[in-house]
Amino acid sequence: MTSTAPAPQPTYTNARPQKHIGTAYKWLIFFGGFGAHRYYMGKIGTGILYTCTGGLVGIGVLVDIFTLDSQVVDVNEKNSVAPTLR
């Protein structure tokens, strides 16, 4: 009688929590000029830039209104970790 071991299950380590598009939009709408949505997504450098320049004098906030969906998806893909088999 031969016994086969179960296939190893993928485990995810060091995965960061996923960011939500709705939450990012709330930060953008209420505090976009201060870069709050950038801080929420972990983009500290551009968050500081937005804070010092009033959201790049409003132009950066305007651009972010139309590109925030893809920015959140990119951040979530970057923060997710590929599974490792153990």
Backbone torsions as a table, in degrees:
resi	resn	phi	psi	omega
1	MET	NA	125.1	179.7
2	THR	-104.3	139.8	179.9
3	SER	-115.2	130.7	177.1
4	THR	-106.9	139.2	178.5
5	ALA	-75.1	146.7	177.8
6	PRO	-63.3	150.1	179.6
7	ALA	-63.2	139.7	179.3
8	PRO	-64.8	140.7	179.8
9	GLN	-90.2	139.6	177.1
10	PRO	-67.8	139.7	176.3
11	THR	-119.4	143.1	179.7
12	TYR	-106.9	125.2	179.7
13	THR	-121.5	146.7	176.7
14	ASN	59.8	23.8	177.4
15	ALA	-76.3	135.2	178.5
16	ARG	-89.2	155.7	178.0
17	PRO	-61.5	145.1	179.6
18	GLN	-74.4	144.9	176.7
19	LYS	-89.5	148.6	-178.0
20	HIS	-106.9	136.8	-177.6
21	ILE	-63.7	-41.6	-179.8
22	GLY	-61.2	-42.1	179.0
23	THR	-66.1	-40.4	178.5
24	ALA	-62.3	-40.3	177.9
25	TYR	-66.3	-36.4	177.5
26	LYS	-62.6	-44.5	177.6
27	TRP	-62.7	-39.9	-179.7
28	LEU	-64.9	-45.9	-176.3
29	ILE	-65.9	-44.9	-174.2
30	PHE	-86.9	-32.9	-175.1
31	PHE	-135.8	29.4	-177.5
32	GLY	-61.7	-36.1	179.4
33	GLY	-65.3	-21.2	177.2
34	PHE	-95.9	-3.4	178.1
35	GLY	80.6	20.1	-176.0
36	ALA	-59.9	-37.7	179.6
37	HIS	-66.6	-31.1	177.1
38	ARG	-69.7	-43.3	176.7
39	TYR	-62.0	-41.5	179.8
40	TYR	-58.3	-39.7	-178.6
41	MET	-82.3	-2.4	178.6
42	GLY	87.6	11.7	178.4
43	LYS	-93.9	75.5	-171.6
44	ILE	-66.5	-40.1	-178.4
45	GLY	-60.4	-49.2	179.4
46	THR	-74.0	-24.4	174.3
47	GLY	-63.5	-44.2	177.6
48	ILE	-64.6	-41.6	177.9
49	LEU	-59.8	-45.3	178.5
50	TYR	-64.0	-38.5	179.7
51	THR	-63.3	-42.3	-177.2
52	CYS	-76.2	-25.0	-174.7
53	THR	-114.6	10.0	-179.3
54	GLY	64.6	46.4	-179.9
55	GLY	67.8	39.9	-175.7
56	LEU	54.5	48.0	180.0
57	VAL	57.1	35.4	175.9
58	GLY	87.0	-21.0	-177.9
59	ILE	-68.7	-41.5	179.0
60	GLY	-63.7	-39.4	178.0
61	VAL	-64.8	-41.7	178.1
62	LEU	-61.5	-43.2	177.7
63	VAL	-64.8	-41.4	-178.7
64	ASP	-64.7	-28.2	177.8
65	ILE	-58.2	-38.1	-176.6
66	PHE	-91.1	-18.1	-175.9
67	THR	-113.8	3.1	-174.1
68	LEU	-64.1	-36.7	178.6
69	ASP	-55.3	-51.9	-177.0
70	SER	-69.2	-31.4	177.2
71	GLN	-64.2	-42.2	179.7
72	VAL	-66.3	-41.7	178.0
73	VAL	-61.3	-43.6	179.1
74	ASP	-62.3	-42.9	179.3
75	VAL	-63.6	-42.4	180.0
76	ASN	-65.3	-38.6	177.4
77	GLU	-66.9	-38.4	179.3
78	LYS	-67.4	-37.5	-177.1
79	ASN	-80.3	-18.0	179.3
80	SER	-79.1	150.0	-177.1
81	VAL	-113.7	137.3	177.7
82	ALA	-65.2	144.2	-178.5
83	PRO	-69.6	148.3	174.1
84	THR	-117.0	139.9	179.4
85	LEU	-88.6	134.7	179.0
86	ARG	-119.0	NA	NA
